[in-house]
Amino acid sequence: MRVIVAPYAGFCFGVERALKIVENVVQRAKLPVYTWGPLIHNKIVVEKLQSEYGVIPIREFEHPPGYLILRTHGVPPEVVDEAKRKRFIVVDATCPFVAKVHRYVKLLMDEGYAVVIAGDKLHPEVRATLGYVGGGAYVVDDREATSRIPVCKKIGVVAQTTMRLDIYKEIISVLVTKCEELKIFNTICDATIRRQEAGIKVANNVDVMLVVGDRQSANTRQLTDMIKRANPRTYHVEGPEEVNPSWFNDAECVGVTGGASTPSWLIDKVVDKVKSFRQ
């Protein structure tokens, strides 16, 4: 059975950068090292950081002061203010593409636009972005939600960096009818689009497709949904232990990809597991 790994599978630039930041802090730290929430949406990696390097995810400041590394999804400004007040040393590992969204929403607010964030209101990236406009923004995730936004003179819109482009386009098409002036920032990460396109291309040419990644990862879930439309025999797994040999009955070729927070070594383990079924 042949296995094809899609291009762009696995860690994105922002995740690799954040892990490098953690490594550098751990090497020099003489104080405890924390992250505000999980550094990335992959519990296997987060558990590895804690077990091997002593990096502890926290959600409140009832801990001895130390280094506080801001997660890739970003955090609201008030978290940073409180951390500094409690004498934590703040290290920013926010993905630069997410930080750009923060700058754009603040700019829109300062210029008098009604701010719209296209994304999942429960996702930590969107929650962090809301903090930069004091919570004063509309959050929408589809055409229906967008239709409920009141008519405004000026609307400015940004997208969660892992948003599906087709959904963002639908949201924009509704916003055009809601205002006299619409300012659009395309803040969807290029790596997200490339990963989706590459995964779909592979899925169209294989019998079975596997998407590797944590189920808490929004970009991995969206990647799975998009690929499943191209190939119904698509399965989302967190690791090799979830791979079921019955999925590959009569399969001659299997495709594999992974979300932005999936390490390459985990993808390799899934590939090895698939190959073992026909040895």
C-alpha positions as CSV (number, residue, x, y, z in Angstrom):
1,M,0.0,0.0,0.0
2,R,1.4,3.3,-1.1
3,V,1.3,6.3,1.3
4,I,1.5,9.9,0.1
5,V,2.2,12.8,2.6
6,A,0.7,16.1,1.5
7,P,3.0,19.1,1.2
8,Y,2.7,21.7,4.0
9,A,1.5,19.0,6.4
10,G,2.4,19.7,10.0
11,F,3.8,22.7,12.0
12,C,3.3,26.1,10.6
13,F,5.7,29.0,10.9
14,G,4.0,30.4,14.0
15,V,4.1,27.1,15.9
16,E,7.7,26.4,15.0
17,R,8.6,30.0,16.2
18,A,6.7,29.5,19.5
19,L,8.4,26.3,20.2
20,K,11.8,27.8,19.5
21,I,11.0,30.7,21.9
22,V,10.1,28.2,24.6
23,E,13.3,26.3,24.0
24,N,15.4,29.5,24.4
25,V,13.6,30.6,27.6
26,V,14.0,27.1,29.2
27,Q,17.7,27.1,28.4
28,R,18.3,30.4,30.3
29,A,15.5,30.4,32.9
30,K,16.3,30.3,36.6
31,L,12.6,30.8,37.4
32,P,9.5,28.7,36.7
33,V,8.3,28.8,33.1
34,Y,4.6,29.0,32.3
35,T,2.4,29.4,29.2
36,W,-0.9,31.2,29.3
37,G,-3.2,28.3,28.5
38,P,-1.8,25.6,26.1
39,L,1.0,27.0,23.9
40,I,-0.7,25.3,20.9
41,H,-3.7,23.1,20.3
42,N,-1.9,19.8,20.5
43,K,-2.1,18.1,23.9
44,I,0.7,15.6,23.0
45,V,3.2,18.5,22.4
46,V,1.9,20.4,25.5
47,E,2.4,17.4,27.7
48,K,5.9,16.8,26.2
49,L,6.8,20.4,27.1
50,Q,5.7,19.9,30.6
51,S,7.2,16.5,31.2
52,E,10.6,17.2,29.5
53,Y,11.0,20.9,30.2
54,G,8.8,21.7,33.1
55,V,6.7,24.2,31.2
56,I,3.4,24.6,32.9
57,P,0.2,25.9,31.3
58,I,-1.7,28.2,33.6
59,R,-5.0,30.1,33.4
60,E,-4.7,32.2,36.6
61,F,-1.9,33.9,38.5
62,E,-1.9,31.9,41.7
63,H,1.6,30.6,41.0
64,P,5.1,31.8,42.0
65,P,6.2,34.5,39.5
66,G,8.4,33.3,36.6
67,Y,8.4,33.5,32.9
68,L,5.0,33.7,31.2
69,I,5.0,32.8,27.5
70,L,2.0,34.0,25.6
71,R,0.4,31.3,23.5
72,T,0.5,31.4,19.7
73,H,-3.2,32.3,19.6
74,G,-2.5,35.5,21.5
75,V,-4.0,36.8,24.7
76,P,-6.1,39.8,25.6
77,P,-4.1,42.9,26.7
78,E,-5.5,42.7,30.2
79,V,-3.7,39.3,30.7
80,V,-0.4,40.9,29.9
81,D,-1.1,43.9,32.3
82,E,-2.0,41.5,35.1
83,A,1.0,39.4,34.5
84,K,3.3,42.4,34.8
85,R,1.5,43.6,37.9
86,K,2.1,40.2,39.5
87,R,5.8,40.4,38.5
88,F,5.8,37.8,35.8
89,I,8.4,38.2,33.0
90,V,6.3,38.2,29.8
91,V,7.6,36.5,26.7
92,D,5.5,37.0,23.6
93,A,5.1,33.9,21.4
94,T,2.0,35.2,19.6
95,C,2.0,34.2,16.0
96,P,3.0,37.3,14.0
97,F,0.0,36.7,11.7
98,V,-2.3,36.8,14.7
99,A,-0.5,39.9,16.1
100,K,-1.3,41.6,12.7
101,V,-5.0,40.9,13.3
102,H,-4.7,42.7,16.6
103,R,-3.2,45.7,15.0
104,Y,-5.8,45.8,12.3
105,V,-8.8,45.7,14.7
106,K,-7.3,48.5,16.8
107,L,-6.7,50.6,13.7
108,L,-10.3,50.0,12.5
109,M,-11.7,51.0,15.9
110,D,-9.6,54.1,16.0
111,E,-10.8,55.1,12.6
112,G,-14.4,54.8,13.6
113,Y,-15.4,51.5,11.9
114,A,-17.8,49.0,13.3
115,V,-15.5,46.0,13.7
116,V,-16.5,42.6,12.5
117,I,-14.4,39.5,13.3
118,A,-15.1,36.5,11.1
119,G,-14.4,33.5,13.2
120,D,-15.4,31.2,16.1
121,K,-16.3,33.3,19.1
122,L,-15.2,30.6,21.5
123,H,-11.7,30.2,19.9
124,P,-8.8,31.7,22.0
125,E,-7.5,33.6,19.0
126,V,-10.9,35.4,18.6
127,R,-11.2,36.0,22.3
128,A,-7.7,37.6,22.3
129,T,-8.6,39.7,19.3
130,L,-11.7,41.0,21.0
131,G,-9.6,42.2,23.9
132,Y,-8.0,44.7,21.5
133,V,-11.3,46.4,20.9
134,G,-12.5,46.1,24.5
135,G,-15.0,43.5,23.4
136,G,-16.7,46.0,21.1
137,A,-16.9,43.9,17.9
138,Y,-19.3,41.7,16.1
139,V,-18.2,38.0,15.8
140,V,-19.7,36.0,13.0
141,D,-19.0,32.6,11.6
142,D,-21.4,32.3,8.7
143,R,-23.8,34.1,6.4
144,E,-26.8,33.8,8.8
145,A,-25.0,35.3,11.7
146,T,-23.7,38.2,9.5
147,S,-27.2,39.0,8.3
148,R,-28.1,39.9,11.9
149,I,-25.5,42.7,12.1
150,P,-27.3,46.1,12.0
151,V,-26.7,48.5,9.1
152,C,-23.7,50.8,9.8
153,K,-22.1,53.6,7.9
154,K,-18.6,52.1,8.0
155,I,-17.7,48.5,8.6
156,G,-14.2,47.0,8.9
157,V,-13.7,43.2,8.9
158,V,-10.9,40.8,9.7
159,A,-10.8,37.0,9.8
160,Q,-9.5,34.5,12.3
161,T,-6.2,33.4,10.7
162,T,-7.5,29.8,10.2
163,M,-10.8,30.8,8.7
164,R,-12.0,29.0,5.6
165,L,-11.6,31.4,2.7
166,D,-15.0,30.4,1.1
167,I,-16.8,31.2,4.3
168,Y,-15.0,34.5,4.7
169,K,-16.1,35.4,1.1
170,E,-19.7,34.7,2.0
171,I,-19.5,36.9,5.1
172,I,-18.0,39.7,3.1
173,S,-20.8,39.4,0.5
174,V,-23.4,40.0,3.2
175,L,-21.4,42.9,4.8
176,V,-21.4,44.7,1.5
177,T,-25.2,45.2,1.9
178,K,-24.8,46.4,5.4
179,C,-22.8,49.6,5.0
180,E,-21.8,52.5,2.8
181,E,-18.1,51.8,3.3
182,L,-16.5,48.4,3.8
183,K,-12.8,47.9,4.7
184,I,-11.6,44.4,4.4
185,F,-8.4,42.9,5.7
186,N,-7.5,39.4,4.4
187,T,-5.9,38.0,7.6
188,I,-6.3,34.3,6.7
189,C,-2.8,32.8,7.0
190,D,-1.3,31.8,3.6
191,A,-0.1,28.6,5.2
192,T,-3.6,27.6,6.1
193,I,-4.7,28.0,2.4
194,R,-1.7,26.2,1.1
195,R,-2.2,23.3,3.5
196,Q,-5.9,23.0,2.6
197,E,-5.3,23.1,-1.2
198,A,-2.5,20.5,-1.0
199,G,-4.5,18.2,1.2
200,I,-7.5,18.4,-1.2
201,K,-5.2,17.7,-4.2
202,V,-3.8,14.6,-2.5
203,A,-7.3,13.4,-1.3
204,N,-8.6,13.6,-4.9
205,N,-5.9,11.0,-5.9
206,V,-6.0,8.4,-3.1
207,D,-8.4,5.9,-1.9
208,V,-8.3,6.9,1.8
209,M,-7.2,10.1,3.5
210,L,-6.0,10.6,7.1
211,V,-5.8,14.0,8.8
212,V,-3.5,14.0,11.9
213,G,-4.1,16.5,14.6
214,D,-5.6,17.4,18.0
215,R,-9.4,17.6,18.0
216,Q,-9.2,20.9,19.8
217,S,-7.4,22.3,16.8
218,A,-9.8,24.5,14.8
219,N,-7.5,24.5,11.7
220,T,-7.3,20.7,11.8
221,R,-11.0,20.2,12.1
222,Q,-11.6,22.6,9.2
223,L,-8.9,20.8,7.2
224,T,-10.7,17.5,7.8
225,D,-14.1,18.9,6.8
226,M,-12.7,20.4,3.5
227,I,-10.8,17.2,2.6
228,K,-13.8,15.0,3.5
229,R,-15.8,16.8,0.8
230,A,-13.2,15.8,-1.7
231,N,-12.8,12.3,-0.4
232,P,-15.6,10.8,1.8
233,R,-13.1,8.1,3.1
234,T,-11.3,10.7,5.2
235,Y,-10.6,10.2,8.9
236,H,-9.3,12.5,11.6
237,V,-6.9,10.9,14.0
238,E,-4.9,12.3,16.9
239,G,-2.2,9.6,16.7
240,P,-1.3,6.1,15.3
241,E,-3.3,4.3,18.0
242,E,-6.5,5.6,16.5
243,V,-5.8,4.2,13.0
244,N,-8.2,1.4,12.2
245,P,-7.0,-1.2,9.7
246,S,-10.6,-1.8,8.4
247,W,-10.5,1.7,6.8
248,F,-8.0,0.4,4.2
249,N,-9.9,-2.5,2.8
250,D,-9.3,-2.6,-0.9
251,A,-7.2,0.6,-0.6
252,E,-4.1,0.8,-2.8
253,C,-3.0,4.4,-2.0
254,V,-3.4,6.4,1.2
255,G,-2.9,10.1,1.7
256,V,-1.8,11.7,5.0
257,T,-1.7,15.4,6.1
258,G,-1.6,17.2,9.4
259,G,-2.8,20.4,11.0
260,A,-0.7,23.4,11.8
261,S,0.0,22.2,15.3
262,T,0.8,18.6,14.4
263,P,4.5,17.7,14.7
264,S,6.2,15.9,11.8
265,W,7.3,13.0,14.0
266,L,3.6,12.3,14.9
267,I,2.7,12.3,11.2
268,D,5.6,9.9,10.6
269,K,4.2,7.5,13.2
270,V,0.8,7.5,11.6
271,V,2.5,6.8,8.2
272,D,4.4,3.9,9.7
273,K,1.2,2.5,11.3
274,V,-0.5,2.5,7.9
275,K,2.4,0.9,6.1
276,S,2.5,-1.9,8.8
277,F,-1.0,-3.1,7.7
278,R,0.3,-4.5,4.4
279,Q,3.7,-6.0,5.5
